Amino acid sequence: MNKLTYETIIAGFMEMAKNDEKIRAALIVGSRARTEVPADEYSDLDLVAIVENPSAFLNDTDWLGKIGKHYLTFLENTAVGGGKERRVLFEEGLDVDFAFFPVSALPELEQDPEPLGVFAKGVRVLFDKDGTVTALVHQAPKNLPAPQMPGSEEIRNAIHDFWYHAVLAAKKIRRGELLDAKSICDSYMKHLLMQLVRTQTKLNKGLAFDTWHGNRFFEKWADPETVSAYKNLYGVYEEEDVWRALHNTMSFFRETAKDVCVKMDLHYPEEGDAYAAGLVESLYSQEQRPV
């Protein structure tokens, strides 16, 4: 039996789709379709299918057997587009994301900046029985809205949100809810920090500079000083280290947010920052109370 490869997986899906009228189009996106940061030996395969009934593929796994032997499969929301995908780990360690969108979603995809941005980076159309996907892909760069800097209210909300949760994290530590505190500090607050880091980067390098989505390629697009600072922002599951991570995250956020506010000519909430930081220090100096 031939060794399974990504190309044989693609060929298997296309053969299955050839005799299935419910599958109207399929395309490859992501690293295996783009030239910027192309696929390497660790890259997965992102296959998007336009179908009449996504549930038929999302809620059933029998069709996977027509493509190759798999060991793991589960459902997850797509990174962009608001859809669902079936993620699969095939033999040879090949991981594939099969995203299924209904035909009725095409008009929405044509207007959604996130999937348009994915298409604009590169698409490989496998087949298009109705010709609609090919047209969408060709128009994606033209339909993609011009990039915009976050508005003043969005920045203000992120800053207030961050300091509110800094106090909440400190209360959780002091109460003995260490895992919850660590989650707030190392997940929720880091998400807010990333918003500001991304904005700061665009202010420094230009609005069109690509900061990708989520934490993708952070080490490539962020400046070296920022990447280095992140080494001290996460803690282990131990009280004093969570305090350390919280304090370091607060300091770096303050530095980043102030820089963003100066460059965008926005008011930085010094009073709110000082009050929240004072509460954190007060909680830090207290004795731990039993849960």
C-alpha positions as CSV (number, residue, x, y, z in Angstrom):
1,M,0.0,0.0,0.0
2,N,1.3,3.4,-0.9
3,K,2.4,5.8,1.8
4,L,-0.2,8.4,2.7
5,T,0.7,11.9,1.8
6,Y,-1.1,15.3,1.8
7,E,-1.5,15.0,-2.0
8,T,-3.1,11.6,-1.7
9,I,-5.4,12.9,0.9
10,I,-6.4,15.7,-1.5
11,A,-6.8,13.2,-4.3
12,G,-9.0,11.0,-2.2
13,F,-11.3,13.9,-1.2
14,M,-11.6,15.0,-4.8
15,E,-12.4,11.4,-5.9
16,M,-15.1,11.2,-3.3
17,A,-16.5,14.6,-4.2
18,K,-16.6,13.8,-7.9
19,N,-19.6,11.4,-7.3
20,D,-21.2,13.4,-4.5
21,E,-23.4,16.3,-5.7
22,K,-23.7,17.6,-2.2
23,I,-20.0,18.8,-2.4
24,R,-20.0,21.9,-4.7
25,A,-16.5,23.2,-4.4
26,A,-13.2,22.6,-2.5
27,L,-10.1,24.7,-2.0
28,I,-6.8,24.7,-0.1
29,V,-6.0,27.7,2.1
30,G,-3.3,28.3,4.7
31,S,0.4,27.4,4.4
32,R,-0.1,24.9,1.6
33,A,-1.6,27.6,-0.7
34,R,0.3,30.8,0.2
35,T,3.8,32.0,-0.7
36,E,4.3,34.1,2.4
37,V,5.3,31.8,5.3
38,P,4.7,28.7,3.2
39,A,4.3,25.2,4.4
40,D,7.2,23.4,6.2
41,E,7.5,19.9,7.5
42,Y,5.2,20.7,10.5
43,S,2.4,22.3,8.5
44,D,-1.1,20.8,8.4
45,L,-3.5,20.9,5.5
46,D,-6.5,23.3,5.5
47,L,-9.2,22.1,3.1
48,V,-12.4,24.2,2.8
49,A,-15.4,22.6,1.2
50,I,-18.6,24.3,0.1
51,V,-21.4,21.9,0.5
52,E,-25.2,21.7,0.5
53,N,-25.4,20.3,4.0
54,P,-22.4,20.6,6.3
55,S,-23.9,18.4,9.0
56,A,-23.6,15.4,6.7
57,F,-19.9,15.7,7.0
58,L,-19.5,17.2,10.4
59,N,-21.7,14.7,12.2
60,D,-20.4,11.6,10.4
61,T,-16.9,10.2,10.0
62,D,-17.5,7.2,7.6
63,W,-16.4,9.3,4.7
64,L,-12.9,9.6,6.2
65,G,-12.3,6.0,5.5
66,K,-12.4,6.7,1.8
67,I,-9.4,9.0,2.2
68,G,-7.1,7.2,4.5
69,K,-6.7,5.6,7.9
70,H,-7.2,8.1,10.8
71,Y,-6.5,7.8,14.5
72,L,-8.2,11.0,15.9
73,T,-10.9,13.3,14.8
74,F,-13.0,16.0,16.5
75,L,-15.1,19.1,15.8
76,E,-13.9,22.7,16.3
77,N,-14.9,26.2,15.3
78,T,-13.0,27.5,12.3
79,A,-10.3,30.2,13.0
80,V,-12.2,32.6,10.7
81,G,-15.5,32.7,9.0
82,G,-17.7,31.5,11.8
83,G,-17.9,27.9,10.6
84,K,-17.2,24.4,11.9
85,E,-14.4,22.0,10.9
86,R,-13.6,18.4,11.4
87,R,-9.9,18.1,12.4
88,V,-8.3,14.7,11.6
89,L,-5.0,13.1,12.5
90,F,-4.3,10.5,9.7
91,E,-1.5,7.9,9.6
92,E,2.0,9.2,9.0
93,G,1.1,12.0,11.4
94,L,-0.7,14.0,8.8
95,D,-3.2,16.5,10.3
96,V,-6.0,17.9,8.2
97,D,-8.6,20.5,8.9
98,F,-11.8,19.9,6.8
99,A,-13.9,23.1,7.1
100,F,-17.4,22.8,5.7
101,F,-19.5,25.8,4.8
102,P,-23.0,25.8,3.3
103,V,-23.5,27.2,-0.2
104,S,-25.8,29.8,1.4
105,A,-22.8,31.2,3.3
106,L,-20.9,32.4,0.2
107,P,-22.4,35.9,0.2
108,E,-21.3,36.3,3.8
109,L,-17.8,35.1,3.1
110,E,-17.6,37.6,0.3
111,Q,-18.1,40.4,2.8
112,D,-16.2,39.0,5.8
113,P,-12.7,40.6,6.2
114,E,-11.2,37.6,8.0
115,P,-11.8,34.9,5.4
116,L,-11.1,37.4,2.6
117,G,-7.8,38.0,4.2
118,V,-7.1,34.3,4.2
119,F,-8.1,34.0,0.5
120,A,-5.9,37.1,-0.4
121,K,-2.8,35.4,1.1
122,G,-3.2,32.4,-1.3
123,V,-5.8,29.8,-2.4
124,R,-5.6,26.7,-4.5
125,V,-9.0,25.9,-5.9
126,L,-9.4,22.1,-6.3
127,F,-12.7,22.1,-8.1
128,D,-15.7,24.4,-8.5
129,K,-18.8,22.8,-9.9
130,D,-20.7,26.1,-10.0
131,G,-18.0,28.6,-10.7
132,T,-18.9,30.7,-7.7
133,V,-15.9,30.0,-5.5
134,T,-13.4,30.8,-8.2
135,A,-15.0,34.2,-8.7
136,L,-15.0,34.8,-4.9
137,V,-11.3,33.9,-4.7
138,H,-10.3,36.2,-7.6
139,Q,-12.2,39.1,-6.1
140,A,-10.9,38.6,-2.6
141,P,-7.9,41.1,-2.8
142,K,-10.3,43.7,-4.3
143,N,-13.0,43.1,-1.8
144,L,-10.7,43.1,1.2
145,P,-11.3,46.2,3.2
146,A,-8.4,48.6,3.8
147,P,-6.8,47.8,7.2
148,Q,-7.9,50.1,10.1
149,M,-6.3,51.0,13.4
150,P,-8.4,50.1,16.4
151,G,-10.6,53.0,17.5
152,S,-10.0,55.0,20.7
153,E,-13.0,53.4,22.4
154,E,-11.6,49.9,21.7
155,I,-8.2,50.8,23.1
156,R,-9.8,52.5,26.2
157,N,-12.0,49.4,26.8
158,A,-9.0,47.0,26.5
159,I,-7.0,49.0,29.0
160,H,-9.8,49.2,31.6
161,D,-10.6,45.6,31.0
162,F,-7.0,44.6,31.7
163,W,-6.6,46.5,35.0
164,Y,-10.0,45.2,36.2
165,H,-8.8,41.6,35.7
166,A,-5.4,42.3,37.3
167,V,-7.3,43.0,40.5
168,L,-9.5,40.0,40.0
169,A,-6.4,37.7,39.4
170,A,-4.9,39.0,42.7
171,K,-8.1,38.3,44.6
172,K,-8.1,34.8,43.2
173,I,-4.5,34.2,44.2
174,R,-5.2,35.4,47.7
175,R,-8.3,33.3,48.1
176,G,-6.3,30.2,47.1
177,E,-7.9,29.8,43.6
178,L,-4.5,29.6,42.0
179,L,-5.5,27.8,38.8
180,D,-8.2,30.3,38.1
181,A,-5.9,33.2,38.9
182,K,-3.2,31.7,36.6
183,S,-5.8,31.3,33.8
184,I,-6.8,35.0,34.1
185,C,-3.2,36.2,34.1
186,D,-1.8,33.9,31.4
187,S,-4.8,33.7,29.1
188,Y,-7.4,36.5,29.4
189,M,-5.0,39.3,30.3
190,K,-2.5,38.1,27.7
191,H,-5.2,38.3,25.1
192,L,-5.7,42.0,26.0
193,L,-2.0,42.5,26.0
194,M,-1.7,41.0,22.5
195,Q,-4.3,43.5,21.2
196,L,-2.1,46.3,22.4
197,V,1.1,44.7,21.1
198,R,-0.5,44.2,17.7
199,T,-1.6,47.9,17.6
200,Q,1.8,49.1,18.8
201,T,3.5,47.1,16.0
202,K,1.2,48.6,13.3
203,L,1.9,52.1,14.7
204,N,5.6,51.4,14.4
205,K,5.7,49.5,11.1
206,G,2.7,50.7,9.2
207,L,-1.0,49.9,9.1
208,A,-0.5,47.3,6.3
209,F,2.1,45.4,8.3
210,D,0.7,41.9,8.8
211,T,0.4,40.8,12.5
212,W,-1.7,37.7,11.5
213,H,-4.4,36.4,13.8
214,G,-4.3,35.1,17.4
215,N,-0.7,34.4,18.3
216,R,0.3,33.1,14.8
217,F,4.0,33.8,13.9
218,F,4.4,36.2,16.8
219,E,8.1,35.5,16.9
220,K,8.4,36.6,13.3
221,W,6.4,39.8,13.3
222,A,6.9,41.2,16.8
223,D,10.1,43.1,17.5
224,P,12.9,41.3,19.4
225,E,12.5,43.3,22.6
226,T,8.8,42.3,22.8
227,V,9.5,38.7,22.2
228,S,12.2,38.7,24.9
229,A,9.8,40.4,27.4
230,Y,7.3,37.6,27.0
231,K,9.8,35.2,28.5
232,N,9.0,36.7,31.9
233,L,5.3,37.0,31.6
234,Y,4.1,33.5,32.3
235,G,4.2,31.6,35.6
236,V,4.2,28.0,36.7
237,Y,1.4,26.6,38.9
238,E,2.9,28.0,42.2
239,E,1.6,30.9,44.1
240,E,4.7,33.1,44.2
241,D,5.4,32.5,40.6
242,V,1.9,33.5,39.6
243,W,2.4,36.7,41.5
244,R,5.6,37.3,39.6
245,A,3.9,36.7,36.3
246,L,1.1,39.0,37.2
247,H,3.4,41.8,38.3
248,N,5.5,41.4,35.1
249,T,2.5,41.3,32.9
250,M,1.1,44.5,34.5
251,S,4.4,46.3,34.0
252,F,4.8,45.3,30.4
253,F,1.1,46.1,29.6
254,R,1.5,49.6,31.2
255,E,4.6,50.3,29.1
256,T,2.9,49.1,25.9
257,A,-0.4,50.8,26.5
258,K,1.2,54.1,27.4
259,D,3.2,54.0,24.2
260,V,0.1,53.3,22.1
261,C,-1.8,56.1,23.8
262,V,1.0,58.6,23.2
263,K,1.2,57.6,19.5
264,M,-2.6,57.7,19.0
265,D,-2.9,60.9,21.1
266,L,-5.2,59.2,23.6
267,H,-5.7,59.7,27.3
268,Y,-4.1,57.0,29.4
269,P,-6.1,56.3,32.6
270,E,-3.3,56.9,35.1
271,E,-5.7,57.1,38.0
272,G,-7.4,53.8,37.2
273,D,-4.0,52.1,36.6
274,A,-2.6,53.4,40.0
275,Y,-5.8,52.4,41.9
276,A,-5.8,48.9,40.4
277,A,-2.1,48.4,40.9
278,G,-2.4,49.6,44.5
279,L,-5.1,47.0,45.2
280,V,-2.9,44.3,43.7
281,E,0.0,45.3,46.0
282,S,-2.3,45.4,49.0
283,L,-3.6,41.9,48.2
284,Y,0.0,40.7,47.6
285,S,1.0,41.8,51.1
286,Q,-1.9,40.0,52.8
287,E,-1.8,36.5,54.3
288,Q,-3.5,33.9,52.3
289,R,-7.0,33.0,53.4
290,P,-8.5,29.5,53.2
291,V,-10.8,28.7,50.3
